[in-house]
Amino acid sequence: MANSLKNIYFRFQNRINLILIFLLVVVFAFFAWQLENRVYAIFILSFYIVALFFKQRLHFELIIVPIILFFIFNTLTLEALLLLKKSDLPSIQHPKAELSNLFTPHSGQGVLPSKVLDMISILNKNDVETYKLSEKFSSDIVIYQRIVEGAWPIKPDNNSAFTLIAIDEMDKYKDCITIDEIEDVVLVNCR
């Protein structure tokens, strides 16, 4: 009697495992389908159905390989890991060089847009302590963010007399005095 109950339990346990694995496969196939990976969704379902016909059913081992391949090649995981390695490896190999860049004045400005570099140059050359941006420059999110971080410790201030404008905005600032001009960036004093 005890042996027959054990056999029933083990048969029932296998069916539960089979159902759970099937639900796991369906969930991954659904996510793959939602991510526009229709071929992978069909592949993983068919792979699972074929695995059912094997005498020794090692579903977990058979299903985990395609799932891992999906996450590595169909998501940004591999690209993110490669990008992390590329950006972090020099700082790990040569920490002194990376740390010295943190404390070097004006380090990192090489990645700023040329227009922002022109703005910083005008501000530094004219010993400006505060500035404001014209409507055109302040509406451009990239320029606004980069000038605020790149020009520091020179601070943006809406009450400042000095305004950075584009050369095509000169008509709006006729009453202001032109202080300096580089390329298409102009520094005016509107007091």
C-alpha positions as CSV (number, residue, x, y, z in Angstrom):
1,M,0.0,0.0,0.0
2,A,2.8,2.4,0.9
3,N,4.7,1.6,-2.3
4,S,1.6,2.3,-4.4
5,L,1.1,5.7,-2.7
6,K,4.7,6.6,-3.4
7,N,4.3,5.6,-7.1
8,I,1.2,7.7,-7.3
9,Y,3.0,10.6,-5.7
10,F,6.0,10.4,-8.0
11,R,3.7,10.2,-11.1
12,F,1.8,13.2,-9.8
13,Q,5.0,15.1,-9.1
14,N,6.3,14.5,-12.6
15,R,3.0,15.9,-14.1
16,I,3.3,19.0,-11.9
17,N,6.8,19.5,-13.0
18,L,5.8,19.0,-16.6
19,I,3.0,21.6,-16.2
20,L,5.2,24.1,-14.5
21,I,7.9,23.8,-17.2
22,F,5.3,24.1,-19.9
23,L,4.0,27.3,-18.2
24,L,7.5,28.7,-18.0
25,V,8.1,28.0,-21.7
26,V,4.8,29.6,-22.6
27,V,5.7,32.7,-20.6
28,F,9.1,33.0,-22.3
29,A,7.5,32.4,-25.7
30,F,4.9,35.1,-24.9
31,F,7.6,37.6,-24.0
32,A,9.6,36.8,-27.1
33,W,6.4,37.3,-29.2
34,Q,5.8,40.6,-27.5
35,L,9.4,41.7,-28.3
36,E,8.7,41.0,-32.0
37,N,10.8,37.8,-31.9
38,R,8.2,35.6,-33.5
39,V,10.7,33.0,-34.8
40,Y,12.1,32.5,-31.3
41,A,8.7,32.2,-29.7
42,I,7.7,29.4,-32.2
43,F,11.1,27.8,-31.9
44,I,11.0,27.5,-28.1
45,L,7.5,26.0,-28.1
46,S,8.4,23.5,-30.8
47,F,11.6,22.7,-29.0
48,Y,9.7,21.9,-25.9
49,I,7.1,19.7,-27.7
50,V,10.0,17.8,-29.4
51,A,11.6,17.4,-26.0
52,L,8.4,15.7,-24.7
53,F,9.1,12.7,-27.1
54,F,12.5,11.9,-25.5
55,K,12.4,8.9,-23.2
56,Q,14.3,10.7,-20.4
57,R,12.7,14.1,-20.2
58,L,15.3,16.6,-19.0
59,H,13.1,19.6,-19.8
60,F,14.9,22.0,-17.7
61,E,18.3,21.4,-19.4
62,L,16.7,21.4,-22.8
63,I,14.8,24.6,-22.2
64,I,17.3,26.6,-20.3
65,V,19.8,26.8,-23.2
66,P,17.4,28.6,-25.6
67,I,16.3,30.9,-22.8
68,I,19.9,31.9,-22.0
69,L,20.6,32.4,-25.7
70,F,17.5,34.5,-26.0
71,F,18.6,36.8,-23.2
72,I,22.2,37.1,-24.4
73,F,21.5,37.7,-28.1
74,N,18.0,39.2,-28.2
75,T,18.3,41.7,-25.5
76,L,20.8,44.5,-24.7
77,T,22.5,42.4,-22.1
78,L,25.6,41.5,-24.3
79,E,25.9,45.0,-25.6
80,A,25.7,46.5,-22.1
81,L,28.3,44.1,-20.7
82,L,30.7,44.9,-23.6
83,L,30.1,48.7,-23.1
84,L,30.8,48.3,-19.4
85,K,34.0,46.4,-20.1
86,K,35.1,49.0,-22.6
87,S,34.5,51.9,-20.3
88,D,35.6,50.4,-17.0
89,L,38.6,48.4,-18.0
90,P,41.0,51.5,-18.4
91,S,40.0,52.8,-15.0
92,I,40.7,49.5,-13.4
93,Q,44.0,49.0,-15.2
94,H,45.3,52.6,-14.6
95,P,43.4,54.1,-11.7
96,K,45.9,56.9,-11.1
97,A,45.3,58.3,-14.6
98,E,41.5,58.2,-14.2
99,L,41.6,59.8,-10.7
100,S,43.9,62.6,-11.9
101,N,41.4,63.4,-14.6
102,L,38.8,64.0,-11.9
103,F,40.8,66.7,-10.3
104,T,42.2,68.3,-13.4
105,P,40.5,71.6,-14.3
106,H,38.4,71.5,-17.5
107,S,38.9,67.8,-18.0
108,G,36.1,66.2,-19.9
109,Q,35.3,69.3,-21.9
110,G,36.5,67.5,-25.1
111,V,33.1,65.7,-25.3
112,L,31.1,68.9,-25.2
113,P,29.5,70.2,-28.4
114,S,31.5,72.9,-30.2
115,K,28.8,75.5,-29.6
116,V,29.0,74.9,-25.8
117,L,32.8,75.1,-26.0
118,D,32.4,78.5,-27.7
119,M,30.1,79.6,-25.0
120,I,32.5,78.5,-22.2
121,S,35.3,80.3,-24.0
122,I,33.4,83.6,-24.2
123,L,32.4,83.4,-20.6
124,N,36.0,82.7,-19.4
125,K,37.6,85.2,-21.7
126,N,35.3,88.1,-20.4
127,D,35.5,87.1,-16.7
128,V,31.7,86.7,-16.5
129,E,30.4,85.4,-13.1
130,T,26.8,84.8,-14.1
131,Y,25.0,84.5,-17.4
132,K,21.6,83.6,-18.9
133,L,20.8,81.9,-22.1
134,S,18.6,83.2,-24.9
135,E,15.3,81.5,-25.6
136,K,16.8,79.5,-28.5
137,F,19.7,78.1,-26.4
138,S,17.6,77.5,-23.2
139,S,15.0,75.5,-25.2
140,D,17.7,73.2,-26.5
141,I,18.0,70.7,-23.7
142,V,21.4,69.4,-24.7
143,I,23.0,72.8,-24.9
144,Y,21.3,74.0,-21.7
145,Q,22.5,71.0,-19.7
146,R,26.0,71.0,-21.2
147,I,26.6,74.7,-20.6
148,V,25.5,74.5,-17.0
149,E,27.8,71.6,-16.3
150,G,30.7,72.8,-18.5
151,A,30.8,76.4,-17.4
152,W,30.8,75.7,-13.7
153,P,31.7,77.6,-11.4
154,I,30.2,80.3,-13.6
155,K,26.5,80.1,-12.8
156,P,23.4,80.6,-14.8
157,D,21.2,83.3,-13.4
158,N,18.0,84.7,-15.0
159,N,18.7,88.1,-13.5
160,S,22.2,88.3,-15.0
161,A,23.1,91.3,-17.3
162,F,25.1,88.9,-19.6
163,T,23.2,86.8,-22.1
164,L,24.5,84.2,-24.5
165,I,22.6,84.4,-27.8
166,A,22.8,82.9,-31.2
167,I,23.9,85.2,-34.0
168,D,20.6,84.9,-35.7
169,E,18.9,86.3,-32.6
170,M,20.7,89.7,-32.8
171,D,17.4,91.4,-33.9
172,K,15.8,90.6,-30.6
173,Y,18.7,92.1,-28.6
174,K,19.2,95.4,-30.5
175,D,19.1,97.4,-27.2
176,C,22.0,95.3,-25.7
177,I,25.7,95.9,-26.0
178,T,27.7,93.2,-27.9
179,I,30.6,92.1,-25.7
180,D,32.1,89.3,-27.6
181,E,31.4,86.9,-30.5
182,I,32.8,83.5,-31.4
183,E,31.4,81.6,-34.5
184,D,27.6,81.9,-34.1
185,V,27.6,82.6,-30.3
186,V,27.4,86.1,-29.1
187,L,27.7,87.5,-25.5
188,V,25.6,90.6,-24.9
189,N,25.1,92.9,-21.9
190,C,21.5,94.0,-21.6
191,R,21.8,96.5,-18.7
